[in-house]
Amino acid sequence: MTRGSMQPGPPEEGVVTALNHDGEGVLRGEKTAFVPGALPGEQIRFRRVRRHRQHDEAELLELVTTSPSRVAPPCTHFGVCGGCAMQHIDPAAQIAAKQAEIAATLARIGRVEPRRWLEPVRGPSLGYRRRARLGAKFVPKRGRVLVGFRERSKPYVAALDACAVLAPPLDGLITPLSELLTGLDSRRTIPQVEVAVGEDAVSLVFRVLEPPGMSDLAALHSFGEAQGLRIHLQPAGNDSIRLLRGPDAQWAAAAAADEPWLHYSLPVAGRDEDLRFAFRPTDFIQVNAAVNRMLVAQAVDLLEVGPEDRVLDLFCGLGNFTLPLALRAREVVGIEGDAALVARGTQNAALNGIGNAVFHAADLASAEGGAAALAGGFSRVLLDPPRAGALEVLPRIAALGAERIVYVSCHPGTLARDLEQLCHVHGYRLEAAGVIDMFPHTTHVESMAVLERAR
């Protein structure tokens, strides 16, 4: 898309008709305008500030009338920080907007409509994010390192002092992290900090482009001790991550296998003990712990697994769905492209004493990926693919003859594309769909779909 003139236009007035996928107000007319901060039904004054071929970007000048869905944003950085785009919208209205987006996308791309809508899965709207990747940038004009998410629609790290959506204690660590990094000699060579909250510990992973000196190692270690955090350094890829054990530790030579794990748990109906999951600080886990518990419980229930069922869990990660399903099924086979997560899944099965869950590493996007693991009959399939969806593996899923599929999606467009194939090519019908509010206050839309083989 080619950008045109940057010269701001004259003030205009109009009524917002909808929200786009970035949470911006949409004004129709001779040429569509997208206005951050404007809500459907509001009459506004605005000014076009950047022109594109199909639409213009605009800035909000004045609210002439106000939507009843408008609320005061809970974070003082809203509007500058790009981490959240919908804090000015009542949480219930956020859910309604996301469900409307899913319904419209399913109809437009998938040519499908669910026979019923599931109740939205919702949790706390603040303090929920237990995993995040924060940018870090030394800004000489400010005389400090900025730590946080990027500014809205800009590549710069936003100047934050706290974050309302990060889980404790991460929500209060933005300023202390800024002060720590500002005082390091290596402050220009630490571009990001990954943060992860387990139920037993909190880990920070500092990406280091150059080896820190002894004084910086001592400062990082002291910060971890004072804040009760595990400090890790990452000089290269994920395999290079090591725990900083002391101010003079030979961290680069320490064995990753010796590092302590983080853990989270999942309650299981009818079982006295929760399932326990071990993970490394950079492993993929669902970021919202409360919503993940409800998501897993709903998926397991909707899959309607019985003791004779053989279940296939595709894109299984470290076993988030696999192990709860194994407690109901005869056998569960989990397939995942990341070999490290497959190893983690196998370890988690052993940790919980589960012997009927088997994990395999395979590229599900390739023609023959996972062929051996896919052999045999499966009566139930759970899909939890990345944003790219599961298009390549759909014909093989259909050939298995599974009676029921639960599809957990993090992208409405690829979900709709895949449902179009499952329903119009492979003989399934869309029984139900619903919103999973994994990322409140953001435009990210997570959802669940339930399919049955048409009879």
N, C-alpha and C positions, 0 to 999 in steps of 0.2 A: 504494500500500500504506500503510495507516494504522498508525502506530506507537502502541503502547499504553503501559502503565506502564513507567517507567524503574527502578522499585524492584527491586533484585536479589532473586532467589529463593533458596531454601535449597540447600545442596550436594546434588547427585545423583550417581549412578554409572551408567555404561552402557558399551556396546561400540560403537565407531565402525564403520559398515558401508560407507561410501563417502566420496568427495570430491565436493563440488559444483563448479560451474564457476568459483567463486572460490577453489578450493583449500582450502576449509574442511571439517573433518570433519563427517559427517552421522550423527546418532543418531536412530533411529526409535523410536517409542513412541506414547504417547497423543497427543503432539504433537512433531513433528520439531524438533530443535535443530541449529543450525550452530555449530561450535566451531573458531575459528581455531587452527592449530597442532596439531590432533589428526589422526591418520592411521588409515586403515582397519585393523581388527584390534586396535587398542589399546583396552584397558579404561581408562577415565578417570573422574576426579571433575570435575564441572563445575557451573557456576551460570548460570542464565538471567538475562540482564541487560537484554534488550529484547524486547518481545513484538510479534508481527505476527499477521495473521489466519491465515496458513498455516504459519508456523514461528516459532521464537524464535531470537534471537541469544544466544550463551552465551560464557562465558570459561572457559578451561582452568585448573583448580585443581591437578590432580595427575595424573601418569601412573602408573596402577597396573601396567599391563604396557606394554611398548614394542615397536613394530613393527621388524622387521629392516631395513626401508627407511629408518628414521630416521637422519639424519646430523647432525653439528654444522654449523650454518649458517656459511658462509665469511665473512659480513659481520656486524660487531658491531651494525649498525643493523637487522638483520632483526627483524621483529615490530613495529617502529615505522614504518619507511619503507614506503610502499605500492608502491614500484617493483618489488619481488619478493614473491611469496607462497609459493614452494615451495622455498626454500633448505634447509629441514629435511628434504627428501626426496632420496634417492639419485637422481642424474640418470637412471639406467636406469629407475627406478620412475616418474619424471616422464614419460618417454616412454611407458611402458606405460599410465599414467593418461590421457594425451592420446589415444593410439590407441583406448583403450576409450571415451572420450567421442565421438570421431569415429564409431566403429562404432555406438554406441547412437543417435547423432543421425541417421545415415544410415538406420538401420532404422526409427526412430520417425517421422521427418518425411519422409524420401525414399522409404521402403519399398523400399530397395535394399541390396544387399550386394555388395562387390567380389568378382570371381572369384579375385583374389589380393591379398595385402597386400605393398606395397613395403617394402623395408628403410628404416627411418627415416633421414632425412638429418640428421646431427649434426655439430656443430663444437665449438669450445671453449665451456665453460659460464661462463667468467669473462673479463672484458676484451674482450667482443665487440661492444659497442654503439657504433657510430661516429656515430650521429645521436641526439640527444635534445633535449627541451625542458625546461629546468630552471626551477622557480619561484624567485623571489627576493622576500624580504619582510623589511623592517626591523622588528625586534621590540624596542621600548624596554626591556622588562623584562630582556632578555638583553644589551642594549647592542650588538647587532650585526645584520647582515643574514644571514638564513638562506638557503642556496642548496641546492637539491636537488629531489627528487620530493615529492609530497604524502604526508602521513601516511596509514597504512592506514585507510580508511573515514572520513577526516576531510579538511576543506578546507585544513588548515594545512600550510605547508612544513615538512618534517621537519628536525630539527637534525642535519645530517650533517657529518662531517669528511673523508669519502672515499666512493667508490662502487666496489664490486667488479665491477660489470658494464659500466661505461663503458670504452671502449677507451683505451689510453694515447695521449696524456698526459692525457686528460680525467679518468681515474680519480683522479689526484692533484691536480686543480685545484679541488676543492670548497672547501677551506680558503683557498687563495690568493684565490679569487673572493670569498669571504665577507669577507676582510680588505680587498680592493680596494673593494668596494661599500660597506662600512661607512665607509670614509674619504671617500666622495664627498658633496658637498653635495646631489646629486640622488638619494641612496640611497632616498628614499621614492617616487620616480617611475620606478624601473626594476623592473618586475614579473616579468620573465623573461629568460633567456639561452638562446638556441638554440645548440647546439654541433654541429660537423660535422668529421669526420676524413677527409681525403683522403690519398692516398698521397704527395702532394707538399707538403701544408700542412694546417694546422688552423685553422678559423674559429670565432669566437664572434660571435654577433649579439645585441646588447643592445637590448631593446625600451625605448625612451625615451618617456615620456608628455609630457615637457617638454624643450626643448633644453638639453643640459648646458652649464654655464659653461666658461670657458677653463681653469680649474684642473682641472675634471673631465676635460675632453678631454685635457689633458696627462697626467693620471694614467692614463687608459685607454690612451693611446698608449704610455706608459712600460711599463705592464703587458704589452702585446703584444710590445714589443721585448724585454723581459726573459725572457718565457716562450716566445718564438719563435712567436707566434700572429698571425693576421690578426684585427683588431678591426673589426666592422661595427656601425653604429647603424641602428635601425629606428624612425623616428618615427610611422609609420602602417602601411599595408599592405605586402605583400611588395615592391611596386614602389618603395617608399621606401627600401629597404635600400641603404646606401652604405658603402664602405670608409673607415675613418679612416686617412688617409695621413700625418698628422703632428699634433702637439699644437695647431697653430693652423690646421688644414686647414678649408677650406670644404666640409665633408663633405656637407652637404645639396644642394650645387649640383654635386657631382661626377657625371659620367656613369656610369651603371651598366654601360654597354657597355665602359667602360675598365677595369672591375675584373677582376682575375685570377680564373681558374676554379680549382675543386678538381677532382681527377681520381681515378678508380679504374679498375682493369683487370680483364679476364676472360681467362683462358687458353682457347684453343680447340684441340681435338685436331686434329693434322695441320697446324697453322699455327705458323710460327716466332715470329711476333710476337703478343703479347696484344692483344686489343681494348682501346681506351682510351676512357673515357667522361668527358666534362666535365659538371660540375654546379655550381649555386650552393648556398650553405650551407643554404638553406631548401627546396631541391628535394626531392621524394620520391625516396629511394633505399632499397633494402633495408638494414636497419640492421646486419645481421650479414654481414660481408664474406666470411668463410670459407664460411658456409652458402649465401650467394648464389651463389658459384662452383659449388658442388655442385648447387644447385637448378637453375640455368640448364643445366648439362651434362645433368642427368637429364631435364629437360623437353624439350630438343632431341632427345635420344636416343629418348624415349618417343613423341614426335610422329612419328618415322620419316619424316623429310623426305628426299625425293630431288631430283635436279636438275631434274625436270619439274614439281615441285609449286609451286602458288601458295598462299601461306600468309597467313592473316589473323591479326593480333595485336591483340586488343581490350584497351583500357585499357593501352596500350603504354608510357606514361610517356616516359622519355627514350631508350628503345630497348634496355633491359636484355636482353630476349629477342629483339627484332626483329633486331638486328645479327648475333648468333650464328646465328639461323635463316637470315638472308640468305646466309650463307656456304655453305649447303647447298641452298637453294631456287632456283627460277627467279626468283621475285619474292616479296617480303613487303610487305604493306600494313599499316601500323600506324595505329590510330585511338585518340585520346586526347581527353578533354574539356578538359584544361588546355592552352590555346594556347601558354603559355610552355614547357611540357614538349615539345610538338610541335616548336617551334623548336629546342629543345635536341636532340631526336632527329635532326632534319635536319642540324644541325651535327655531331653525333657520327658520322653516316653519312659526311659529307664528311671528318671528321677521320681516319677509318679507310679512306678510299678505297673505300667501298661504294656502288655505284650502283644496286643492285636493291632498295633499301629505300625505300619511299615513306610519308610521314607525313601524316596528316590530323587536323584538329581538328574534333570533333563531339560533341554531347551524345547519348550512347548510350542514355540513359533516355527520350528523346523518340521519338515514332512514326517520324519521318523522319530522325532524326539519323544522319549518315554514309551516307545513301542512295546518293550518287554513288560513294563509296569502296567500298561493299559490292557494287557491280555486278560482274558477271562471276563466274566459277566459282572456288571455293577448295576444294582437296582436304584442307587441314589448317587447324585453328583453335586458337589459343592464347588462353585467357582468364585474365586476372589482375585481377579487379575489386576495388574497395574492399569494405568490410564489408557494404555494402548488397547486394552480389551483382550478378547480370546478368540478372535476370528479364525485363526489358523487351525485351532484345535477343535472347532465346532463339528466338522464332519466326523471326526473320530469319536466325539462324545455321542453324537446321534447314532453311530454304528453300534455302540455298546448296548443300546436298547434300554437305557435307564428310564424308569417310570416317572421320576421326579428330579427336578433340578432347582437348586437355590443359587442365585447369582447375586453376589455382593459387588457393587460397582462404585468406583470413585470418579466416574466421568459419564454424564448422561448421554453424550453423543455416541461413544463406543458401546455403551449398554444398548441403546436403541438400534444401532447397526447390527449388533449380535442377536438381539431379539428378533429382528426382521428375518434373519437367517433361520433361527431356531423355530420360529412360528410359521413362516411362509415356505420354507424349503425342507425342514427336517421334521415336521409333524408334531410340534409342541404347541400348547396354548398357554397364554399368559394368565395365570390364575390370580395373582396378586402382585402389588408393588407398593413401595412406601419409602419415605424419607428416613435416612439415618443422620441425625444432626451431630456428626462427628466434629465439625469445626464451627461452632456458633460464632456469629459476628463476621464470618468470612463468606465469600461467594462460593466456596468449595461445596459441591453437592455430592453427598454419598447416598446410596440408595440400595434397596434390596428388591429382587424380583423372584417370584415363584412360578415355575413352569411345570406342567404335567403333559405327559404324552397324550395326544388326542386319541380318542377311542372311536 
